[in-house]
């Protein structure tokens, strides 16, 4: 949650109350806000997807336009509230999620304020920018953070595995080039490597196939390797994910100074800025 750091928590008043609801999910009000916002994000993306279908657009064009403006108004109010309730609104506006918030709003307003855009770019292309709203879901689902930590922790193992895969496809592609040759479609080693990749990944386009007995033997070995190889990265990430889940209990506990999230319930100080953490609202979180 690096993008949520250093916006600044207001000291008191209505801004503090709004900040607590919008940025912290350990209270009932905060969790209700998060769930409602996620529902709006999914619904707005669903409208974009349905509106891209010709039959649905012809039948419900006016309804989709009305919903478009409703969602745009909701997200505009949300964006403005986020800027108002933080101590440093410019920092939030320049952050990753702040930029995504803005990109989610621009298409509708551009189409309204600049009619000439229709002559240059189909407005549907602009409206597809609203798919950026899906990225905001990571801000509210703690499991995304655990998955990210698992991928980061297992990156070296995955790199070693990918190096092994590249070695195998180059060797097997070269063997297939020698065994089959240009007469059977394997005109070069890169073509053989392409065949090896499609075979190992079990895609099997069928545009190039072995014709000799030796080539079919090599293909059989590649199929068996591919069948067993696909499970390796899944196992690596799954094992690391289980370790991360045991080692890190995901919470939305937030530092009031730098807004860093995910601190454990027993932590007393922020791991990023060193500020003292407020007591974890365990009862409020469970009640929600």
C-alpha positions as a printed Julia matrix, in Angstrom:
288×3 Matrix{Float64}:
   0.0     0.0     0.0
   2.85    2.36   -0.81
   0.54    4.59   -2.87
  -1.51    5.32    0.27
   1.42    6.62    2.29
   2.21   10.23    3.23
  -1.15   11.78    2.39
  -1.47   12.95    6.0
  -4.2    12.28    8.53
  -6.2    15.34    9.6
  -6.11   16.21   13.29
  -9.78   16.57   14.12
 -13.22   17.71   12.96
 -15.32   16.53   10.05
 -12.23   15.86    7.93
 -11.0    13.31   10.47
 -14.38   11.58   10.52
 -14.51   11.48    6.71
 -10.91   10.27    6.56
 -11.64    7.42    8.98
 -14.6     6.23    6.9
 -12.85    6.48    3.53
  -9.33    5.26    4.3
  -9.77    2.92    7.27
 -11.83   -0.27    7.16
 -11.54   -1.42   10.78
 -14.83    0.27   11.68
 -18.35   -0.62   10.62
 -18.77    2.63    8.67
 -15.46    2.15    6.9
 -16.25   -1.4     5.89
 -19.71   -0.45    4.63
 -18.13    2.34    2.56
 -15.59   -0.06    1.06
 -18.22   -2.66    0.16
 -20.5    -0.03   -1.38
 -17.64    1.41   -3.42
 -16.61   -2.04   -4.67
 -20.22   -2.68   -5.74
 -20.27    0.63   -7.66
 -16.94   -0.16   -9.34
 -18.13   -3.57  -10.52
 -21.5    -2.22  -11.64
 -19.93    0.64  -13.61
 -17.52   -1.72  -15.37
 -20.44   -4.05  -16.1
 -22.3    -1.17  -17.78
 -19.26   -0.46  -19.98
 -19.01   -4.13  -20.98
 -22.73   -4.43  -21.79
 -22.75   -1.13  -23.69
 -19.98   -2.44  -25.95
 -22.37   -5.14  -27.25
 -24.28   -3.92  -30.3
 -27.6    -5.57  -29.37
 -27.52   -4.31  -25.78
 -26.48   -0.83  -26.91
 -29.37   -0.63  -29.36
 -31.96   -1.66  -26.75
 -30.7     0.09  -23.63
 -28.64    3.0   -24.93
 -30.52    5.65  -22.92
 -30.41    3.55  -19.73
 -26.68    3.02  -20.12
 -26.14    6.76  -20.66
 -28.14    7.57  -17.55
 -26.21    5.01  -15.49
 -22.97    6.37  -16.92
 -23.69    9.8   -15.48
 -24.9     8.36  -12.17
 -21.66    6.43  -11.69
 -19.6     9.39  -12.87
 -21.31   11.62  -10.29
 -20.73    9.06   -7.52
 -17.05    8.68   -8.31
 -16.62   12.43   -8.7
 -18.01   13.0    -5.21
 -15.79   10.22   -3.87
 -12.7    11.71   -5.53
 -13.43   15.18   -4.17
 -14.05   13.77   -0.67
 -10.7    11.99   -0.75
  -8.95   15.23   -1.65
 -10.79   17.15    1.05
 -10.2    14.77    3.94
  -6.42   14.28    3.6
  -3.9    16.76    4.93
  -1.92   16.81    1.65
  -4.4    16.51   -1.24
  -1.73   17.09   -3.89
   0.11   13.97   -2.73
  -2.99   11.85   -3.13
  -3.74   13.4    -6.54
  -0.25   12.41   -7.74
  -0.39    8.91   -6.24
  -1.17    5.77   -8.22
  -4.76    5.44   -7.03
  -5.32    9.19   -7.32
  -4.34    9.1   -10.99
  -6.57    6.06  -11.56
  -9.46    7.91   -9.9
  -8.96   10.8   -12.29
  -8.66    8.57  -15.35
 -11.93    6.92  -14.38
 -13.7    10.29  -14.52
 -12.13   11.96  -17.55
 -13.79   10.06  -20.44
 -17.34   11.15  -19.64
 -16.39   14.79  -19.04
 -14.19   14.96  -22.14
 -17.02   13.65  -24.3
 -19.34   16.29  -22.81
 -17.01   19.3   -22.9
 -15.19   18.56  -26.15
 -17.74   17.41  -28.76
 -15.03   17.45  -31.43
 -13.52   14.38  -29.78
 -16.22   12.32  -31.46
 -14.77   13.18  -34.84
 -11.3    12.07  -33.84
 -11.76    9.09  -31.55
 -14.8     6.9   -30.99
 -16.1     7.79  -27.53
 -16.23    4.09  -26.67
 -12.43    4.01  -26.77
 -12.33    6.77  -24.17
 -14.93    5.07  -22.03
 -12.81    1.93  -21.87
 -10.46    3.93  -19.64
 -13.04    3.38  -16.92
 -11.77   -0.2   -16.69
  -9.04    1.42  -14.54
 -11.62    1.38  -11.75
 -10.99   -2.33  -11.35
  -7.47   -1.58  -10.15
  -8.93    0.23   -7.16
 -10.23   -3.1    -5.87
  -6.7    -3.89   -4.71
  -6.99   -1.0    -2.28
  -9.72   -2.79   -0.33
  -8.98   -6.51   -0.59
  -6.23   -7.58    1.84
  -5.59  -10.83   -0.04
  -4.13   -8.88   -2.94
  -1.36   -7.74   -0.63
  -0.67  -11.3     0.52
  -0.55  -12.51   -3.09
   1.82   -9.69   -4.01
   4.15  -10.61   -1.15
   4.06  -14.26   -2.2
   4.97  -13.41   -5.79
   7.76  -11.11   -4.64
   9.18  -13.71   -2.23
   9.15  -16.44   -4.88
  10.52  -14.35   -7.75
  13.98  -15.95   -7.65
  12.58  -19.46   -7.71
  10.32  -18.55  -10.61
  13.28  -16.97  -12.42
  15.3   -20.15  -12.02
  12.33  -22.19  -13.23
  11.86  -19.97  -16.3
  15.58  -20.29  -17.08
  15.21  -24.06  -16.99
  12.18  -23.9   -19.28
  14.06  -21.73  -21.78
  16.96  -24.17  -21.74
  14.62  -27.11  -22.41
  12.73  -25.45  -25.29
  15.97  -24.36  -26.99
  17.49  -27.85  -26.73
  14.3   -29.66  -27.77
  13.63  -27.19  -30.57
  17.14  -27.75  -31.9
  16.7   -31.52  -31.74
  13.41  -31.26  -33.61
  15.06  -29.1   -36.29
  17.74  -31.76  -36.75
  15.25  -34.64  -36.72
  12.6   -33.16  -39.03
  14.35  -30.51  -41.07
  12.93  -27.91  -43.48
  11.13  -30.55  -45.53
   8.63  -31.04  -42.7
   8.21  -27.36  -41.85
  11.04  -26.96  -39.31
  12.93  -24.45  -41.44
  15.14  -23.08  -38.66
  16.0   -23.48  -35.0
  13.72  -20.56  -33.97
  10.83  -22.37  -35.67
  11.75  -25.47  -33.68
  11.83  -23.41  -30.47
   8.39  -21.99  -31.33
   7.07  -25.53  -31.75
   8.67  -26.56  -28.44
   7.03  -23.64  -26.59
   3.55  -24.36  -28.0
   3.95  -28.04  -27.18
   5.3   -27.56  -23.64
   2.51  -25.11  -22.79
  -0.04  -27.64  -24.17
  -1.35  -25.04  -26.62
  -0.6   -27.19  -29.67
  -1.7   -25.0   -32.59
  -0.99  -27.85  -35.0
   0.52  -25.58  -37.65
   3.78  -27.56  -37.4
   3.76  -31.26  -36.56
   6.46  -33.95  -36.61
   6.3   -36.54  -39.4
   9.16  -38.9   -38.55
   9.27  -41.49  -35.79
  12.16  -39.71  -34.07
  10.29  -36.42  -34.23
   7.18  -37.98  -32.69
   9.32  -39.43  -29.9
  10.72  -35.97  -29.16
   7.19  -34.56  -29.28
   6.0   -37.18  -26.79
   8.78  -36.24  -24.37
   7.87  -32.57  -24.76
   4.21  -33.3   -24.01
   5.11  -35.16  -20.83
   7.48  -32.37  -19.77
   4.82  -29.77  -20.41
   2.22  -31.71  -18.43
   4.49  -31.78  -15.38
   6.11  -28.39  -15.83
   2.94  -26.3   -15.74
   2.31  -27.23  -12.11
   5.72  -26.04  -10.88
   5.15  -22.23  -10.74
   1.71  -22.78   -9.25
   3.23  -24.92   -6.5
   5.99  -22.37   -5.83
   3.58  -19.46   -5.45
   1.04  -21.52   -3.48
   3.65  -22.64   -0.97
   4.96  -19.1    -0.54
   1.4   -17.79   -0.24
   0.7   -20.23    2.6
   3.9   -19.11    4.35
   2.95  -15.46    3.95
  -0.53  -16.09    5.31
   0.89  -17.75    8.42
   3.55  -15.09    8.94
   1.42  -12.06    8.18
  -2.09  -11.73    9.44
  -3.68   -9.27    6.99
  -5.41   -6.28    8.57
  -6.35   -2.79    7.49
  -4.71   -1.28   10.55
  -3.37    2.1     9.4
  -0.61    4.37   10.65
  -2.08    7.8    11.3
   1.11    9.55   10.22
   2.15    7.97    6.9
  -1.03    5.95    6.16
   0.89    2.7     5.74
  -1.51   -0.26    6.05
  -1.29   -3.93    7.02
   0.3    -3.69   10.46
  -0.16   -6.75   12.67
  -2.6    -6.5    15.59
   0.26   -6.72   18.11
   2.45   -4.02   16.5
   3.05   -0.89   18.58
   4.98    1.21   16.05
   4.76    1.75   12.29
   7.29   -0.32   10.35
   7.64    2.43    7.72
   7.88    5.73    9.61
   8.33    4.6    13.23
   5.32    6.51   14.55
   3.34    5.06   17.44
   0.3     3.13   16.22
  -3.15    3.7    17.7
  -4.76    0.74   19.51
  -6.15   -1.84   17.12
  -9.93   -1.63   17.05
 -10.42   -5.35   17.42
 -13.96   -5.18   18.7
 -15.07   -2.77   16.0
 -13.52   -4.92   13.3
 -15.2    -8.08   14.55
 -18.54   -6.35   14.96
 -18.42   -5.34   11.29
